[in-house]
Amino acid sequence: MNSMITILLIMTSLIQYASEDNRFSDLRDQLVEIEEKLDGNLGVYVKALHDNTSLNYNADRKWYLASTVKVPIAIAILKKVEAGELSLDDEITLSKSDFVDGSGDLLWQKPGTKYTVKTLLEKMIKNSDNTASDMLIRLIGEKKFNKQIQQNMISSGINNITTILQVRYDAYSELHENVKELSNIDILEVNKESTLPERLKVLLQKMKVDKNDLKAKSIEEAFDRYYKRELNTATLEAMGLLLERLYEGELLNSEHTNFLLKTMEEIKTGDDRIKSGLPNGFRFAQKTGTQISRIVNIGIIYPDNNDKDRAFIIATAVEEFDSFGEAEKALENVGRSLHKVLTE
């Protein structure tokens, strides 16, 4: 009798596994088609929280995170608030040395202006403000921040995260070591140029070096070399687990979990990525990231009625593409490919 029960249990498990596998097999086929049409590489991690089934499409290798690092930064800050080490009302003074190129309006504000921690968090997530994120990393300390990720968020799968400004120094150092002599304002002036050849031209002038002395031929090549160092990278599985733990309330208390998710729902970037492909009736708490030949989009998808039993985790990235528009279209198509999985 016991052996019969065991056999039935095994058969039930196999049937359930086959059903779950078939459920995602159509999605996998669609992802293959999306990647085939894309001049680049695609990675996708999806997890249905109501039954713990998941799909891994190139999600177990490291991908460059770009501005999606701002999610663990926000979690780290809020954990400090919960520990009584910070307050959301604490004020931080903006200094000239804080300025970093990119989205957001802090870059254009007057040094000496004070901002609360809460305001910086909102600017970092909603507007992907790089100056805000670097100010918050420095508030914690870069080493302490990375230690906090390992000890309190997720133990493996996420490599060392640096400030956005350090990304610039590390990438441009692949061109020439003289970049370390430049100020953040020098880097800012380089990145104000609209094209990469123009940026290289200004960078050469700032570094006072000849083009023939460069280790890489272009900024694109410099970033390719930088990406191989795997700084600011993670597996999409790891980022998915981080989002899952956030959503389930394992990382922050309910007040701060709701604050961060609401802030992620209100972001001003990425409307042409996964979000644009999702069906009606779903909310998306997300974060996007963009860098040379890299686009990332991660988040939590749940019904408008906030049914926690129907939430899905998504972490996806595109790399080595030629057309930015086509890469964004690929992520929109990833959103469309989720329709059946989300609504069945």
Sine and cosine of phi, psi and omega as CSV:
sin_phi,cos_phi,sin_psi,cos_psi,sin_omega,cos_omega
0.00,0.00,-0.72,0.70,0.02,-1.00
-0.88,0.48,-0.64,0.77,-0.01,-1.00
-0.91,0.41,-0.60,0.80,0.04,-1.00
-0.91,0.42,-0.66,0.75,0.03,-1.00
-0.88,0.47,-0.68,0.73,0.01,-1.00
-0.88,0.48,-0.68,0.73,0.00,-1.00
-0.90,0.44,-0.68,0.73,0.01,-1.00
-0.89,0.46,-0.65,0.76,0.02,-1.00
-0.90,0.44,-0.67,0.75,0.02,-1.00
-0.90,0.44,-0.69,0.72,-0.01,-1.00
-0.90,0.43,-0.65,0.76,0.04,-1.00
-0.88,0.48,-0.67,0.74,0.00,-1.00
-0.90,0.43,-0.65,0.76,-0.01,-1.00
-0.91,0.41,-0.65,0.76,0.02,-1.00
-0.90,0.44,-0.69,0.72,0.01,-1.00
-0.89,0.45,-0.68,0.73,0.00,-1.00
-0.89,0.46,-0.68,0.74,0.00,-1.00
-0.88,0.47,-0.65,0.76,0.01,-1.00
-0.89,0.45,-0.70,0.71,0.01,-1.00
-0.90,0.43,-0.62,0.78,-0.01,-1.00
-0.91,0.42,-0.68,0.73,0.02,-1.00
-0.91,0.42,-0.57,0.82,0.00,-1.00
-0.85,0.52,-0.64,0.77,-0.02,-1.00
-1.00,-0.09,-0.16,0.99,-0.04,-1.00
-0.91,0.41,-0.62,0.78,0.05,-1.00
-0.89,0.45,-0.67,0.74,0.02,-1.00
-0.89,0.46,-0.69,0.72,0.02,-1.00
-0.87,0.50,-0.68,0.73,0.02,-1.00
-0.87,0.50,-0.65,0.76,0.02,-1.00
-0.92,0.39,-0.60,0.80,0.02,-1.00
-0.92,0.40,-0.60,0.80,0.06,-1.00
-0.87,0.49,-0.69,0.72,0.02,-1.00
-0.90,0.43,-0.65,0.76,0.01,-1.00
-0.88,0.47,-0.69,0.72,-0.02,-1.00
-0.94,0.35,-0.58,0.82,0.01,-1.00
-0.89,0.45,-0.55,0.83,0.01,-1.00
-0.99,0.14,-0.21,0.98,-0.06,-1.00
-0.99,-0.10,0.71,-0.71,0.11,-0.99
-1.00,0.07,0.96,0.29,-0.05,-1.00
0.18,-0.98,-0.21,-0.98,-0.04,-1.00
-0.92,-0.40,0.58,-0.82,-0.03,-1.00
-0.83,-0.56,0.68,-0.74,0.11,-0.99
-0.76,-0.65,0.68,-0.73,-0.04,-1.00
-0.60,-0.80,0.71,-0.70,0.16,-0.99
-0.81,-0.58,0.79,-0.62,0.03,-1.00
-0.76,-0.65,0.68,-0.73,0.09,-1.00
-0.67,-0.74,0.76,-0.65,0.11,-0.99
-1.00,-0.02,0.91,-0.42,-0.11,-0.99
-0.95,0.30,-0.38,0.93,-0.06,-1.00
-0.96,0.29,-0.38,0.93,0.03,-1.00
-0.71,-0.71,0.14,0.99,0.08,-1.00
0.89,0.46,0.37,0.93,0.10,-1.00
-1.00,0.07,0.50,-0.86,-0.05,-1.00
-0.53,-0.85,0.30,-0.95,0.07,-1.00
-0.81,-0.58,0.74,-0.68,0.04,-1.00
-0.89,-0.46,0.94,-0.33,0.05,-1.00
-0.89,-0.46,1.00,-0.08,-0.07,-1.00
0.85,0.52,0.48,0.88,-0.11,-0.99
-1.00,-0.06,-0.08,1.00,-0.05,-1.00
-0.99,-0.15,0.15,0.99,0.10,-0.99
-0.96,-0.30,0.21,-0.98,-0.06,-1.00
-0.99,0.13,0.69,-0.72,0.06,-1.00
-0.82,-0.58,0.57,-0.82,0.05,-1.00
-0.93,0.37,0.73,-0.69,-0.17,-0.99
-1.00,0.01,-0.41,0.91,-0.09,-1.00
0.76,0.64,-0.69,-0.73,-0.12,-0.99
-0.97,0.23,-0.02,1.00,0.10,-1.00
-0.94,0.35,-0.18,0.98,0.11,-0.99
-0.89,0.46,-0.27,0.96,-0.05,-1.00
-0.94,0.33,-0.32,0.95,0.08,-1.00
-0.93,0.36,-0.80,0.60,0.07,-1.00
-0.89,0.45,-0.49,0.87,0.08,-1.00
-0.88,0.47,-0.73,0.69,0.00,-1.00
-0.88,0.48,-0.67,0.74,0.01,-1.00
-0.89,0.46,-0.69,0.73,-0.01,-1.00
-0.88,0.48,-0.68,0.73,0.01,-1.00
-0.90,0.44,-0.72,0.69,-0.03,-1.00
-0.92,0.39,-0.53,0.85,0.08,-1.00
-0.92,0.40,-0.60,0.80,0.07,-1.00
-0.90,0.43,-0.60,0.80,0.05,-1.00
-0.90,0.44,-0.71,0.70,0.00,-1.00
-0.90,0.43,-0.49,0.87,0.01,-1.00
-0.99,0.14,-0.06,1.00,0.01,-1.00
0.99,0.16,0.19,0.98,-0.02,-1.00
-1.00,0.04,-0.32,0.95,0.03,-1.00
-0.63,-0.77,0.26,-0.97,0.16,-0.99
-0.78,-0.63,0.55,-0.83,0.05,-1.00
-0.90,0.44,-0.33,0.94,0.01,-1.00
-1.00,-0.02,-0.10,1.00,0.07,-1.00
-0.86,0.51,0.61,-0.80,-0.02,-1.00
-0.96,-0.28,0.63,-0.77,0.04,-1.00
-0.85,-0.52,0.71,-0.71,-0.03,-1.00
-1.00,0.00,0.80,-0.60,0.05,-1.00
-0.96,0.29,0.78,-0.63,0.05,-1.00
-0.87,-0.49,0.30,-0.96,-0.03,-1.00
-0.87,0.50,-0.53,0.85,-0.02,-1.00
-0.95,0.30,-0.14,0.99,0.01,-1.00
-0.99,0.11,-0.32,0.95,-0.16,-0.99
-0.90,0.43,0.78,-0.63,0.07,-1.00
-0.72,-0.69,0.61,-0.79,0.01,-1.00
-0.91,0.41,0.33,-0.94,0.05,-1.00
0.78,-0.63,-0.29,-0.96,-0.05,-1.00
-0.95,0.31,0.21,-0.98,0.08,-1.00
1.00,-0.09,0.21,-0.98,-0.09,-1.00
-0.95,-0.31,-0.07,1.00,-0.01,-1.00
-0.87,0.49,-0.52,0.85,-0.02,-1.00
-0.84,0.54,-0.43,0.90,-0.10,-0.99
-0.97,-0.25,0.12,0.99,-0.03,-1.00
-1.00,-0.02,0.28,-0.96,-0.07,-1.00
-0.98,0.19,0.79,-0.61,0.10,-1.00
-0.82,0.57,0.64,-0.77,-0.07,-1.00
0.98,-0.21,-0.25,0.97,0.06,-1.00
-0.94,0.35,0.64,-0.77,-0.03,-1.00
-0.97,-0.25,0.62,-0.78,0.01,-1.00
-0.74,-0.67,0.62,-0.79,0.07,-1.00
-0.97,0.25,0.35,-0.94,0.05,-1.00
-0.85,0.52,-0.65,0.76,0.00,-1.00
-0.88,0.48,-0.70,0.72,0.01,-1.00
-0.89,0.46,-0.67,0.74,0.02,-1.00
-0.90,0.43,-0.63,0.77,0.05,-1.00
-0.87,0.49,-0.72,0.70,-0.03,-1.00
-0.91,0.41,-0.67,0.75,0.04,-1.00
-0.91,0.43,-0.63,0.77,-0.02,-1.00
-0.90,0.44,-0.69,0.72,-0.05,-1.00
-0.99,0.13,-0.81,0.59,-0.09,-1.00
-0.91,0.42,-0.72,0.70,-0.10,-0.99
-0.96,-0.27,0.01,1.00,-0.05,-1.00
0.80,0.60,0.67,0.74,-0.06,-1.00
-0.95,0.31,0.92,-0.40,-0.05,-1.00
-0.93,0.36,-0.57,0.82,0.04,-1.00
-0.89,0.45,-0.66,0.75,0.03,-1.00
-0.89,0.45,-0.69,0.72,-0.04,-1.00
-0.91,0.42,-0.65,0.76,0.00,-1.00
-0.93,0.36,-0.58,0.82,0.07,-1.00
-0.89,0.46,-0.64,0.77,-0.02,-1.00
-0.96,0.29,-0.60,0.80,0.08,-1.00
-0.89,0.46,-0.69,0.73,0.01,-1.00
-0.92,0.39,-0.49,0.87,0.04,-1.00
-0.89,0.45,-0.63,0.78,0.03,-1.00
-0.99,0.12,-0.66,0.75,-0.17,-0.99
0.97,-0.25,0.81,-0.59,-0.11,-0.99
-0.86,0.50,-0.70,0.71,-0.01,-1.00
-0.91,0.42,-0.69,0.73,0.00,-1.00
-0.91,0.42,-0.59,0.81,0.03,-1.00
-0.89,0.46,-0.74,0.67,0.00,-1.00
-0.92,0.40,-0.56,0.83,0.07,-1.00
-0.91,0.40,-0.61,0.79,0.01,-1.00
-0.90,0.43,-0.61,0.79,0.06,-1.00
-0.86,0.50,-0.76,0.65,-0.06,-1.00
-0.90,0.43,-0.62,0.78,-0.12,-0.99
-1.00,0.01,-0.54,0.84,-0.17,-0.99
-0.87,-0.50,-0.15,0.99,-0.04,-1.00
-0.90,-0.44,-0.90,0.44,0.00,-1.00
-0.47,-0.88,0.77,-0.64,-0.20,-0.98
-0.97,0.23,-0.39,0.92,-0.03,-1.00
-0.50,-0.87,0.32,-0.95,0.08,-1.00
0.97,-0.23,-0.23,0.97,0.03,-1.00
-0.89,-0.46,0.85,-0.53,0.01,-1.00
-0.99,0.12,0.07,-1.00,-0.08,-1.00
-0.84,0.54,0.74,-0.67,0.02,-1.00
-0.97,-0.26,0.72,-0.70,-0.01,-1.00
-0.91,-0.42,0.10,-1.00,0.15,-0.99
-0.92,0.39,0.34,-0.94,0.05,-1.00
-0.90,0.43,-0.62,0.78,0.03,-1.00
-0.88,0.48,-0.63,0.78,0.01,-1.00
-0.91,0.41,-0.52,0.85,0.10,-0.99
-0.84,0.55,-0.71,0.71,0.00,-1.00
-0.88,0.48,-0.74,0.67,0.01,-1.00
-0.88,0.47,-0.69,0.72,-0.04,-1.00
-0.91,0.41,-0.66,0.75,-0.01,-1.00
-0.93,0.36,-0.72,0.69,-0.03,-1.00
-0.95,0.32,-0.36,0.93,0.07,-1.00
-0.92,0.38,-0.32,0.95,0.09,-1.00
-0.95,0.32,-0.24,0.97,0.12,-0.99
-1.00,0.02,-0.77,0.64,-0.02,-1.00
-0.27,-0.96,0.59,-0.81,-0.05,-1.00
-0.93,0.36,-0.28,0.96,-0.01,-1.00
-0.91,0.43,-0.21,0.98,0.00,-1.00
-0.88,0.48,-0.44,0.90,-0.02,-1.00
-0.91,0.41,-0.29,0.96,0.01,-1.00
-1.00,0.09,-0.15,0.99,-0.06,-1.00
-1.00,0.08,0.49,-0.87,0.06,-1.00
-1.00,0.06,0.19,-0.98,0.06,-1.00
-0.89,0.45,-0.49,0.87,0.05,-1.00
-0.94,0.34,-0.59,0.81,0.09,-1.00
-0.87,0.49,-0.73,0.69,0.01,-1.00
-0.89,0.45,-0.63,0.78,0.03,-1.00
-0.87,0.49,-0.69,0.72,-0.01,-1.00
-0.93,0.38,-0.55,0.83,0.08,-1.00
-0.89,0.46,-0.75,0.66,-0.12,-0.99
-0.99,0.17,-0.06,1.00,0.12,-0.99
-0.95,0.32,-0.40,0.92,0.00,-1.00
-0.91,0.41,0.65,-0.76,-0.13,-0.99
-0.98,0.19,-0.37,0.93,0.00,-1.00
-0.87,-0.48,0.45,-0.89,-0.02,-1.00
-0.91,0.41,-0.63,0.77,0.07,-1.00
-0.87,0.50,-0.62,0.78,0.03,-1.00
-0.93,0.37,-0.61,0.79,0.06,-1.00
-0.88,0.47,-0.68,0.74,0.01,-1.00
-0.89,0.46,-0.65,0.76,0.01,-1.00
-0.87,0.49,-0.73,0.68,0.01,-1.00
-0.92,0.38,-0.61,0.79,0.01,-1.00
-0.89,0.45,-0.67,0.75,0.05,-1.00
-0.87,0.50,-0.66,0.75,0.02,-1.00
-0.91,0.42,-0.67,0.74,-0.01,-1.00
-0.92,0.40,-0.66,0.75,-0.04,-1.00
-0.98,0.18,-0.27,0.96,-0.02,-1.00
0.86,0.51,0.76,0.65,0.04,-1.00
-0.77,-0.64,0.38,-0.93,0.04,-1.00
-1.00,0.06,0.52,-0.86,-0.02,-1.00
-0.86,0.51,-0.52,0.85,0.00,-1.00
-0.93,0.36,-0.26,0.97,-0.01,-1.00
-1.00,-0.04,0.02,1.00,-0.04,-1.00
-0.97,0.24,0.56,-0.83,0.05,-1.00
-0.99,0.16,-0.42,0.91,0.05,-1.00
-0.84,-0.55,0.47,-0.88,-0.10,-0.99
-0.99,0.16,-0.37,0.93,-0.08,-1.00
-0.47,-0.88,0.19,-0.98,0.08,-1.00
-0.92,0.40,-0.59,0.81,0.06,-1.00
-0.86,0.51,-0.71,0.70,0.02,-1.00
-0.91,0.41,-0.61,0.80,0.03,-1.00
-0.88,0.47,-0.69,0.73,0.03,-1.00
-0.93,0.37,-0.60,0.80,0.07,-1.00
-0.85,0.52,-0.67,0.74,0.03,-1.00
-0.92,0.39,-0.62,0.78,0.03,-1.00
-0.89,0.45,-0.70,0.71,-0.01,-1.00
-0.85,0.53,-0.56,0.83,-0.01,-1.00
-0.92,0.40,-0.31,0.95,0.04,-1.00
-0.97,0.22,-0.22,0.98,0.09,-1.00
0.86,0.50,0.50,0.87,0.22,-0.97
-0.97,0.25,0.51,-0.86,0.03,-1.00
0.81,0.59,0.66,0.75,0.03,-1.00
-0.83,-0.56,0.30,-0.95,0.07,-1.00
-0.31,-0.95,0.32,-0.95,0.19,-0.98
-0.97,0.25,0.48,-0.88,0.06,-1.00
-0.93,0.37,-0.47,0.88,0.10,-0.99
-0.88,0.48,-0.70,0.72,-0.01,-1.00
-0.90,0.44,-0.69,0.73,0.03,-1.00
-0.91,0.41,-0.57,0.82,0.07,-1.00
-0.90,0.44,-0.68,0.74,0.02,-1.00
-0.90,0.43,-0.63,0.78,0.05,-1.00
-0.86,0.50,-0.72,0.69,0.01,-1.00
-0.90,0.43,-0.64,0.77,0.02,-1.00
-0.88,0.47,-0.72,0.70,0.00,-1.00
-0.91,0.42,-0.58,0.81,0.08,-1.00
-0.89,0.45,-0.78,0.63,-0.07,-1.00
-0.89,0.45,-0.59,0.81,-0.03,-1.00
-0.98,0.18,-0.03,1.00,0.04,-1.00
0.98,0.18,0.35,0.94,-0.03,-1.00
-1.00,0.07,-0.26,0.96,-0.07,-1.00
-0.96,-0.27,-0.55,0.83,-0.06,-1.00
-0.70,-0.72,0.31,-0.95,0.08,-1.00
-0.94,0.33,0.15,-0.99,-0.12,-0.99
-0.89,0.46,-0.61,0.80,-0.01,-1.00
-0.89,0.46,-0.74,0.68,-0.06,-1.00
-0.98,0.21,-0.51,0.86,0.10,-0.99
-0.88,0.48,-0.74,0.67,0.00,-1.00
-0.90,0.43,-0.61,0.79,0.02,-1.00
-0.88,0.47,-0.72,0.69,-0.05,-1.00
-0.94,0.35,-0.68,0.73,0.00,-1.00
-0.89,0.45,-0.67,0.75,0.02,-1.00
-0.89,0.46,-0.66,0.75,0.02,-1.00
-0.90,0.44,-0.64,0.77,0.02,-1.00
-0.92,0.38,-0.47,0.88,0.06,-1.00
-0.94,0.33,-0.39,0.92,-0.13,-0.99
-0.98,-0.19,0.27,0.96,-0.07,-1.00
-0.91,0.42,0.49,-0.87,-0.08,-1.00
-0.98,-0.18,0.07,1.00,-0.02,-1.00
-0.89,-0.45,0.32,-0.95,0.16,-0.99
0.99,0.15,0.33,0.94,0.00,-1.00
-0.91,0.42,-0.35,0.94,-0.03,-1.00
-0.99,-0.17,0.30,0.95,-0.01,-1.00
-0.94,-0.35,-0.72,-0.69,-0.09,-1.00
-0.82,0.58,-0.68,0.73,-0.08,-1.00
-0.81,0.59,-0.64,0.77,-0.07,-1.00
-0.94,0.34,-0.28,0.96,-0.01,-1.00
-0.99,-0.16,-0.12,0.99,-0.07,-1.00
-0.96,0.27,0.48,-0.88,0.05,-1.00
-0.95,0.31,0.32,-0.95,0.08,-1.00
-0.91,0.42,0.45,-0.89,0.05,-1.00
1.00,-0.07,0.12,0.99,0.00,-1.00
-0.81,-0.59,0.59,-0.81,0.09,-1.00
-0.98,-0.21,0.42,-0.91,-0.06,-1.00
-0.67,-0.74,0.96,-0.29,0.12,-0.99
-1.00,0.01,0.94,-0.35,-0.23,-0.97
-0.66,-0.75,0.17,-0.99,0.19,-0.98
-0.57,-0.82,0.64,-0.77,0.02,-1.00
-0.92,-0.40,0.26,-0.97,0.07,-1.00
-0.49,-0.87,0.59,-0.81,-0.04,-1.00
-0.64,-0.77,0.71,-0.71,0.11,-0.99
-0.49,-0.87,0.09,-1.00,-0.01,-1.00
-0.83,0.56,0.88,-0.48,0.00,-1.00
0.86,0.51,0.47,0.88,0.01,-1.00
-0.58,-0.81,0.75,-0.67,0.15,-0.99
-0.69,-0.72,0.69,-0.72,0.00,-1.00
-0.76,-0.66,0.55,-0.84,0.07,-1.00
-0.52,-0.86,0.87,-0.50,0.00,-1.00
-0.78,-0.63,0.40,-0.92,0.06,-1.00
0.14,-0.99,-0.10,-1.00,-0.01,-1.00
-0.83,-0.55,0.83,-0.56,-0.01,-1.00
-0.97,-0.26,0.78,-0.62,0.04,-1.00
-0.53,-0.85,0.42,-0.91,-0.05,-1.00
-0.89,0.46,0.35,-0.94,0.03,-1.00
-0.85,0.53,-0.49,0.87,0.01,-1.00
-0.99,0.16,0.09,1.00,0.06,-1.00
0.86,0.52,0.59,0.81,0.05,-1.00
-0.94,0.33,0.97,-0.26,-0.07,-1.00
-0.89,0.46,-0.42,0.91,-0.03,-1.00
-0.97,0.24,-0.10,0.99,0.00,-1.00
-0.86,-0.51,0.47,0.88,0.00,-1.00
-1.00,0.07,0.54,-0.84,0.03,-1.00
-0.78,-0.63,0.62,-0.79,0.10,-0.99
-0.99,-0.14,0.67,-0.75,0.06,-1.00
-0.69,-0.72,0.74,-0.68,0.11,-0.99
-0.65,-0.76,0.86,-0.51,-0.08,-1.00
-0.61,-0.80,0.46,-0.89,-0.04,-1.00
-0.51,-0.86,0.49,-0.87,0.07,-1.00
-0.77,-0.64,0.65,-0.76,-0.02,-1.00
-0.61,-0.80,0.31,-0.95,0.11,-0.99
0.84,0.54,0.61,0.80,0.03,-1.00
-1.00,-0.08,0.36,-0.93,0.04,-1.00
-1.00,-0.08,-0.57,0.82,-0.06,-1.00
-0.93,-0.37,0.87,-0.49,0.03,-1.00
-0.88,0.47,-0.67,0.74,0.00,-1.00
-0.88,0.47,-0.65,0.76,0.02,-1.00
-0.93,0.38,-0.57,0.82,0.04,-1.00
-0.91,0.40,-0.68,0.74,0.05,-1.00
-0.90,0.43,-0.62,0.79,0.03,-1.00
-0.89,0.46,-0.59,0.80,0.04,-1.00
-0.88,0.48,-0.66,0.75,0.01,-1.00
-0.94,0.33,-0.58,0.82,0.11,-0.99
-0.87,0.49,-0.66,0.75,0.02,-1.00
-0.93,0.37,-0.50,0.87,0.12,-0.99
-0.88,0.48,-0.69,0.73,0.06,-1.00
-0.86,0.51,-0.67,0.74,0.02,-1.00
-0.91,0.41,-0.58,0.81,-0.03,-1.00
-0.92,0.38,-0.26,0.97,-0.02,-1.00
-1.00,0.08,-0.14,0.99,-0.12,-0.99
-0.79,0.62,-0.78,0.62,-0.06,-1.00
-0.91,0.42,-0.68,0.74,-0.01,-1.00
-0.90,0.45,-0.63,0.78,-0.04,-1.00
-0.96,0.29,-0.53,0.85,-0.18,-0.98
-0.96,-0.28,-0.15,0.99,-0.06,-1.00
-0.97,0.26,0.00,0.00,0.00,0.00
